[in-house]
Amino acid sequence: MSDLPEIPAELRRLRGSIDNIDAALVYLLAERFKATQQVGVLKASRGLPPSDPGREEEQVARLRSLAHEADLDPVFAEKFLAFIVEEVIRHHEAIAQDHAQDRAEDRAEDDPRTLA
Ligand SMILES: O=C(O)C(=O)C[C@]1(C(=O)O)C=C[C@@H](O)C=C1
C-alpha cells in the first residue's frame, strides 16, 4: 500500500481536463507548424526573408488584445508567441539554406565545365 494520500475525485477530474487541453494544444501546434513549413518553402522559393518583423508586430497586438478579452495574461501570450515564432524562424532559415544549396547544385549540374 502507498503512503501517499488518495487523489481526490475533483483533482482527478480537473487533471482529465488538463490532459485533454494539452492534447488539443499539441494538435493545434502541429497544424500551425505544418502551415509555417509551407510558408518557409514559399519564402525560400521567392527569395523572401525568413522573418517579418512587421507581421510579428501585428500578431503581438492582436494576441495581446485577444488575451485581454480571454482573461489571459497578455505578457504571457506575447512570450508564448515569441517562443513559437523563434522556432519557426529557425525552420525558415534551415529551409532557405537547403533551397540555396539545391540551387547551387542545379547550377553546377548545368555547367558544362562540371565533370559528370
Ligand atoms: O507570416 C510569416 O511571414 C511567417 O513566416 C510566419 C510567422 C509565424 O510563425 O507566425 C513566422 C515568422 C515571421 O517573422 C512572422 C510570422
The ligand as an SDF file (V2000), in Angstrom:
LIG
                    3D

 16 16  0  0  0  0  0  0  0  0999 V2000
    3.8490   35.1420  -41.6480 O   0  0  0  0  0  0  0  0  0  0  0  0
    5.0300   34.9110  -41.9190 C   0  0  0  0  0  0  0  0  0  0  0  0
    5.6720   35.6040  -42.7290 O   0  0  0  0  0  0  0  0  0  0  0  0
    5.7230   33.8040  -41.2530 C   0  0  0  0  0  0  0  0  0  0  0  0
    6.8520   33.4980  -41.6070 O   0  0  0  0  0  0  0  0  0  0  0  0
    5.0650   33.1230  -40.1070 C   0  0  0  0  0  0  0  0  0  0  0  0
    5.4930   33.7140  -38.7600 C   0  0  0  0  0  0  0  0  0  0  0  0
    4.6300   32.9730  -37.6950 C   0  0  0  0  0  0  0  0  0  0  0  0
    5.0740   31.9340  -37.2030 O   0  0  0  0  0  0  0  0  0  0  0  0
    3.5040   33.4240  -37.4560 O   0  0  0  0  0  0  0  0  0  0  0  0
    6.9400   33.4230  -38.5380 C   0  0  0  0  0  0  0  0  0  0  0  0
    7.9240   34.3390  -38.7990 C   0  0  0  0  0  0  0  0  0  0  0  0
    7.6300   35.7290  -39.1770 C   0  0  0  0  0  0  0  0  0  0  0  0
    8.5550   36.6210  -38.6170 O   0  0  0  0  0  0  0  0  0  0  0  0
    6.2220   36.0930  -38.9220 C   0  0  0  0  0  0  0  0  0  0  0  0
    5.2480   35.1730  -38.7160 C   0  0  0  0  0  0  0  0  0  0  0  0
  1  2  2  0
  2  3  1  0
  2  4  1  0
  4  5  2  0
  4  6  1  0
  6  7  1  0
  7  8  1  0
  7 11  1  0
  7 16  1  0
  8  9  2  0
  8 10  1  0
 11 12  2  0
 12 13  1  0
 13 14  1  0
 13 15  1  0
 15 16  2  0
M  END
$$$$
